[in-house]
Amino acid sequence: HRGALAAGSAGAGTVAVIGTGIDRIYPARNAALAREIAAAGAVVSEFPLGTPPLQHNFPRRNRLIAGLAEGVLVVEAALGSGSLITARLATETGREVFAIPGSIHSPLSRGCHRLIRDGAKLVETAEDVVEELRGRLGWPAPAVAPAASAGGRRRRG
């Protein structure tokens, strides 16, 4: 969310889907961030006002995240991560799933590695995601830079 907020009017905005009532930001330390998101995008919840942060509500909200997105990017995920639930739901609803690989020694990379093995698109740069979603979102192709001459240098003559 912070990246989308930092992009300001040049960005596409951001939507936070929360697993509590809209009046119960969890964790409480995110209250200021939630106000910023609401001012520049939206904070949404399917739960009634006053709903506390119940553990089973967080996986439930993941279907909304998957449904609202054109694609889901998993940056880091242990094998039991809720991000894998979101990725599965995205796949089931025809959304793109992207994953960033990490260290083979990190338990927080195992979920991403499994997603990539199962067909998620491997992401190394933001451009990887942009290129994959370009057609789906109807974005124009980037202007092609003129090709450099052989050897990458221009000859003067």
C-alpha positions as CSV (number, residue, x, y, z in Angstrom):
1,H,0.0,0.0,0.0
2,R,2.8,2.4,0.8
3,G,4.2,2.2,-2.7
4,A,0.8,2.9,-4.3
5,L,0.3,5.8,-1.9
6,A,3.8,7.2,-2.7
7,A,3.0,7.1,-6.4
8,G,0.2,9.6,-5.8
9,S,-1.8,10.7,-8.8
10,A,0.7,8.9,-11.1
11,G,-0.4,5.5,-9.6
12,A,-3.6,3.5,-9.8
13,G,-4.5,3.9,-6.1
14,T,-4.8,1.1,-3.6
15,V,-7.6,-0.9,-1.9
16,A,-7.1,-2.6,1.5
17,V,-9.4,-5.6,2.2
18,I,-9.6,-6.1,6.0
19,G,-10.6,-9.1,8.0
20,T,-12.5,-7.1,10.6
21,G,-15.3,-4.6,10.7
22,I,-14.5,-1.4,8.9
23,D,-14.4,0.3,12.3
24,R,-11.8,-2.1,13.7
25,I,-8.4,-1.6,12.1
26,Y,-6.0,-4.5,13.0
27,P,-3.3,-4.2,14.1
28,A,-4.2,-0.8,15.7
29,R,-0.7,0.5,14.7
30,N,-2.0,0.5,11.1
31,A,-4.8,3.1,11.8
32,A,-2.9,6.0,10.2
33,L,-2.1,3.9,7.2
34,A,-5.8,2.9,6.9
35,R,-6.8,6.6,6.9
36,E,-4.2,7.3,4.1
37,I,-5.5,4.4,2.1
38,A,-9.2,5.5,2.5
39,A,-8.3,9.0,1.4
40,A,-6.5,7.9,-1.8
41,G,-8.3,4.6,-2.5
42,A,-10.6,2.4,-0.3
43,V,-10.7,0.3,2.8
44,V,-13.3,-2.4,2.4
45,S,-14.6,-5.3,4.5
46,E,-17.4,-7.9,4.1
47,F,-17.7,-8.1,7.9
48,P,-20.3,-6.1,10.0
49,L,-19.2,-3.1,12.1
50,G,-17.7,-4.1,15.3
51,T,-16.3,-7.5,14.1
52,P,-13.1,-8.1,16.0
53,P,-9.9,-9.6,14.4
54,L,-10.9,-13.3,14.4
55,Q,-8.3,-15.7,13.0
56,H,-10.8,-17.4,10.6
57,N,-11.8,-14.1,9.0
58,F,-8.4,-13.4,7.5
59,P,-8.4,-16.4,5.1
60,R,-12.1,-15.6,4.2
61,R,-11.2,-12.1,3.1
62,N,-8.6,-13.5,0.7
63,R,-11.3,-14.4,-1.8
64,L,-12.1,-10.7,-2.1
65,I,-8.5,-9.8,-2.6
66,A,-8.2,-12.4,-5.4
67,G,-11.5,-11.3,-6.9
68,L,-10.7,-7.6,-7.0
69,A,-7.2,-8.1,-8.5
70,E,-6.2,-8.7,-12.1
71,G,-3.2,-10.6,-10.6
72,V,-1.7,-11.6,-7.3
73,L,2.0,-11.2,-6.6
74,V,3.4,-13.2,-3.7
75,V,6.6,-11.7,-2.5
76,E,7.3,-14.0,0.5
77,A,5.3,-16.9,1.9
78,A,5.9,-19.9,4.1
79,L,4.2,-23.1,3.1
80,G,1.3,-22.4,5.5
81,S,0.9,-18.7,4.5
82,G,-2.5,-17.1,3.8
83,S,-0.9,-15.7,0.7
84,L,-1.0,-19.2,-0.8
85,I,-4.7,-19.3,-0.2
86,T,-5.0,-16.0,-2.1
87,A,-2.9,-17.4,-4.9
88,R,-5.1,-20.5,-5.1
89,L,-8.3,-18.5,-5.2
90,A,-6.8,-16.2,-7.9
91,T,-6.0,-19.2,-10.0
92,E,-9.5,-20.6,-9.5
93,T,-11.0,-17.3,-10.7
94,G,-8.7,-16.9,-13.8
95,R,-6.4,-14.3,-12.3
96,E,-2.7,-14.3,-13.0
97,V,-0.4,-15.5,-10.2
98,F,3.1,-14.1,-9.8
99,A,5.8,-15.1,-7.3
100,I,9.3,-13.8,-6.5
101,P,11.8,-16.5,-5.8
102,G,14.0,-16.3,-2.7
103,S,16.8,-18.2,-1.0
104,I,16.5,-21.9,-0.9
105,H,17.5,-21.7,2.7
106,S,14.7,-19.5,3.8
107,P,11.4,-21.0,5.0
108,L,9.7,-17.8,3.8
109,S,10.7,-18.6,0.2
110,R,9.2,-22.1,0.1
111,G,5.7,-20.9,-0.7
112,C,6.9,-18.8,-3.6
113,H,9.0,-21.7,-4.9
114,R,6.0,-24.0,-4.8
115,L,3.8,-21.5,-6.6
116,I,6.5,-21.2,-9.4
117,R,6.7,-25.0,-9.7
118,D,2.9,-25.1,-10.0
119,G,2.8,-22.5,-12.8
120,A,3.0,-19.0,-11.2
121,K,4.9,-16.6,-13.3
122,L,8.4,-15.9,-11.9
123,V,9.0,-12.2,-11.2
124,E,12.4,-10.6,-11.1
125,T,11.4,-7.0,-11.9
126,A,8.2,-4.9,-11.8
127,E,8.3,-4.9,-15.6
128,D,7.7,-8.7,-15.6
129,V,4.3,-8.0,-14.0
130,V,3.5,-5.0,-16.2
131,E,4.3,-7.0,-19.4
132,E,2.1,-9.9,-18.3
133,L,-0.9,-7.7,-17.5
134,R,-0.5,-5.2,-20.3
135,G,-2.9,-6.9,-22.7
136,R,-5.3,-8.0,-20.0
137,L,-5.7,-4.4,-18.9
138,G,-5.7,-2.9,-22.4
139,W,-2.5,-0.9,-21.9
140,P,-0.6,0.1,-25.0
141,A,2.7,-1.5,-25.9
142,P,5.7,0.6,-24.9
143,A,7.4,2.7,-27.5
144,V,10.2,0.7,-29.0
145,A,13.6,2.3,-28.8
146,P,15.7,2.3,-32.0
147,A,18.0,-0.7,-32.3
148,A,21.7,0.0,-31.8
149,S,24.0,-0.9,-34.6
150,A,26.2,-4.0,-34.4
151,G,28.3,-4.1,-31.2
152,G,25.9,-1.6,-29.6
153,R,27.9,1.4,-30.8
154,R,27.3,3.9,-33.5
155,R,29.9,4.2,-36.1
156,R,31.0,7.6,-37.2
157,G,32.2,8.0,-40.6
